[in-house]
Amino acid sequence: MNEKTTHFGFQSVPEAEKAGRVQGVFGSVASKYDVMNDAMSLGIHRIWKDAMMDWLAPRPGQRLLDVAGGTGDIAFRFLKRAGHGHATVLDLTEPMLIEGRKRAEAAAMADSLDWLVGDAMALPFADNSFDVYTISFGIRNVTRPQEALNEAFRVLRPGGRLMVLEFSQIPNDLMQWAYDLYSFNIIPRLGKAIANDRESYQYLVESIRRFPDQETFLGMIREAGFGNAKYRNLSMGIACLHSGWKI
């Protein structure tokens, strides 16, 4: 029997194993996840997430589904920008959602927030349920990203918006070399120092390198059915925002 494989960082693993391994990574680092994001990116992830909100331009009353939403960073930003609305945070890893619920914003916005354990490739929602679908630094951890995009299209209502924030490729060889040097040498050490978990952060660095480049991923968004699909590089392509509409 030929078992389908996928990548887990630079390793090949059976597809059936990947979700459990990803759960292990994020379960392990959940309590230190937000601190590590600041340390790894020197706080720049906050600027990227604000850029995401600027392009998204949340409107009052919108319903957001934030997949791989973890500790609620995007959901909180969305609700603050919208003024009022509703956000559902879905994540494969319950410890991440538990950390999100502990945050001060969670209490203040409790009536506008749902937290749900679920799988990006099989969303537990009816068709045409949401105005906005976001996934931030999560889609590269999904076993079959195309299926996650197809599901995003299904649960968005006509006129709904997809926005993906993900690490990407720097279109400059020298800059990419310097970034690789930092990523592979510094980030796992930060993971060891802050989260006492070198291996999980080694995986996260490797998973970034295995993710499709900007144009390839744009093609996947179009394949899922989205129209007016575009992307914007952030910090020279270290991260990238992809946007699409269910037209």
C-alpha positions in Angstrom: 0.0 0.0 0.0 1.4 3.4 -0.9 0.7 5.7 2.0 0.4 9.4 1.1 3.1 11.5 2.6 3.5 15.2 3.3 6.2 17.3 4.8 6.7 18.1 8.5 9.4 20.7 8.3 12.2 18.9 6.2 10.9 15.4 7.1 8.5 13.4 5.1 5.7 11.9 7.2 2.4 10.1 6.5 -0.4 12.6 5.9 -2.4 11.0 8.7 0.4 11.9 11.2 0.9 15.6 10.4 -2.1 17.1 12.3 -1.1 15.2 15.4 2.5 16.4 15.1 1.4 20.0 14.5 -0.8 19.7 17.6 2.2 18.6 19.5 4.2 21.6 18.4 1.6 24.2 19.3 0.5 22.4 22.5 4.1 22.4 23.6 4.6 26.1 23.0 1.1 27.5 23.7 1.9 29.3 27.0 5.0 31.1 25.5 3.6 31.5 21.9 2.9 35.2 22.1 6.2 36.0 23.8 8.1 34.0 21.2 6.4 35.8 18.3 7.7 39.0 19.7 11.2 37.6 20.2 11.5 35.9 16.8 10.2 38.8 14.8 11.5 41.6 17.0 7.9 42.6 17.4 7.4 43.1 13.6 4.6 40.5 13.6 2.4 43.1 15.2 3.1 45.5 12.3 2.2 42.8 9.8 -1.0 42.0 11.6 -1.9 45.7 11.6 -1.2 45.8 7.9 -3.5 42.9 7.5 -6.3 44.8 9.2 -5.6 48.0 7.2 -6.1 46.0 3.9 -9.0 44.1 5.3 -10.8 47.2 6.7 -13.3 45.4 9.0 -16.8 46.9 9.0 -19.3 46.9 11.9 -21.5 43.8 12.2 -19.3 41.5 10.1 -18.8 37.9 11.1 -15.2 36.7 11.1 -13.9 33.1 11.0 -10.2 33.1 12.1 -8.8 29.7 11.4 -5.6 28.5 13.2 -6.5 31.6 15.3 -4.7 30.3 18.4 -4.5 33.0 21.0 -6.9 35.4 19.4 -4.5 38.0 18.0 -6.3 38.5 14.7 -9.8 38.2 16.3 -9.1 40.8 18.9 -7.7 43.2 16.2 -10.7 42.6 13.9 -13.3 43.3 16.6 -11.5 46.4 17.8 -11.4 47.7 14.2 -15.0 46.7 13.3 -16.4 48.4 16.4 -18.9 45.6 16.8 -19.3 42.2 15.1 -18.6 38.6 15.9 -15.4 36.5 15.6 -15.1 32.7 15.7 -11.6 31.5 16.5 -11.0 27.9 15.3 -7.8 26.0 16.1 -6.6 22.4 16.0 -4.9 22.8 19.3 -7.0 23.4 22.5 -4.1 24.7 24.6 -3.7 27.6 22.2 -7.4 28.5 22.5 -7.1 28.2 26.3 -4.3 30.8 26.3 -6.4 33.0 24.1 -9.3 32.9 26.5 -6.9 34.0 29.4 -6.1 37.3 27.6 -7.6 40.5 29.0 -9.3 41.3 25.7 -11.1 37.9 25.8 -13.1 38.9 28.9 -14.0 42.3 27.5 -15.1 40.8 24.2 -16.6 37.6 25.5 -20.1 38.2 23.9 -18.5 38.7 20.5 -16.2 35.7 20.5 -16.5 31.9 20.1 -13.5 29.6 20.6 -13.7 26.2 18.8 -11.4 23.2 18.3 -11.6 22.2 14.7 -9.8 21.3 11.4 -9.2 23.8 8.6 -9.8 21.0 6.1 -13.2 20.1 7.4 -14.9 23.2 8.9 -17.9 22.5 11.1 -20.0 25.3 9.5 -22.7 25.6 6.9 -22.1 27.1 3.5 -22.2 30.9 3.2 -21.8 31.5 7.0 -19.1 34.2 7.3 -18.3 37.6 5.9 -14.5 37.3 6.4 -12.1 34.3 6.6 -8.6 34.9 8.0 -5.7 32.6 8.6 -2.5 34.0 10.0 0.8 32.0 10.0 -1.3 28.9 10.0 -1.9 27.6 6.5 1.6 26.2 6.1 0.8 23.9 9.0 -2.3 22.4 7.3 -1.7 19.0 5.8 -3.4 19.9 2.5 -3.6 23.7 2.1 -5.7 23.5 -1.0 -8.4 21.8 0.9 -8.3 24.5 3.5 -8.7 27.2 0.8 -11.6 25.2 -0.7 -13.3 25.1 2.7 -12.7 28.8 3.1 -14.5 29.5 -0.1 -17.4 27.2 0.9 -18.1 28.9 4.3 -17.8 32.4 3.0 -21.0 34.1 1.9 -21.1 35.6 -1.7 -19.1 38.8 -1.5 -17.0 37.5 1.4 -13.3 38.1 1.8 -10.4 35.7 2.3 -7.1 37.0 3.8 -4.0 34.9 4.4 -1.0 36.2 6.3 1.9 33.8 6.0 5.7 33.7 5.9 6.9 33.7 2.3 10.0 34.0 0.1 12.3 37.0 -0.3 12.9 37.7 -4.0 16.5 38.6 -3.4 19.1 35.8 -3.0 21.5 37.8 -0.7 18.6 38.9 1.6 17.3 35.3 1.7 20.7 34.0 2.6 20.9 36.5 5.5 17.4 35.6 6.6 18.2 31.9 6.5 21.2 32.4 8.6 19.1 34.2 11.2 16.2 31.7 11.0 18.2 28.5 11.3 20.8 29.7 13.9 18.9 32.1 16.1 15.2 31.1 16.2 15.6 27.5 17.5 17.9 28.9 20.2 15.3 31.5 21.2 12.8 28.6 21.3 15.1 26.8 23.7 15.7 29.9 25.9 12.1 31.2 26.1 9.8 28.2 25.5 12.4 25.4 26.5 11.5 23.8 23.1 14.2 23.9 20.4 12.6 21.2 18.2 9.2 22.9 17.8 10.9 26.1 16.5 13.2 24.2 14.3 10.1 22.7 12.7 8.5 26.2 12.3 11.6 27.5 10.5 11.7 24.5 8.2 8.0 24.7 7.5 8.4 28.2 6.2 10.9 27.0 3.7 8.6 24.3 2.4 5.7 26.7 1.8 4.8 27.7 -1.8 6.1 31.1 -3.0 3.8 34.1 -3.5 2.8 33.4 -7.1 2.2 29.6 -6.6 0.0 30.3 -3.5 -1.9 33.0 -5.5 -2.7 30.2 -8.0 -4.0 28.0 -5.3 -6.3 30.8 -4.1 -7.7 31.2 -7.6 -8.1 27.4 -7.9 -10.3 27.4 -4.8 -12.6 29.8 -6.7 -11.6 33.2 -5.4 -11.7 36.2 -7.7 -9.8 39.5 -7.6 -6.9 37.6 -5.9 -3.8 39.6 -5.1 -0.9 39.7 -2.7 1.3 42.3 -1.0 4.8 41.5 0.3 5.6 42.7 3.8 9.2 43.3 4.9 10.5 42.5 1.5 8.7 39.2 1.3 9.6 37.7 4.7 5.8 37.7 5.1 3.1 38.1 2.6 -0.6 39.0 2.6 -2.9 37.2 0.1 -6.4 38.5 -0.5 -9.3 37.0 -2.5 -13.1 37.5 -2.8 -16.0 35.1 -3.2 -17.5 36.8 -6.2 
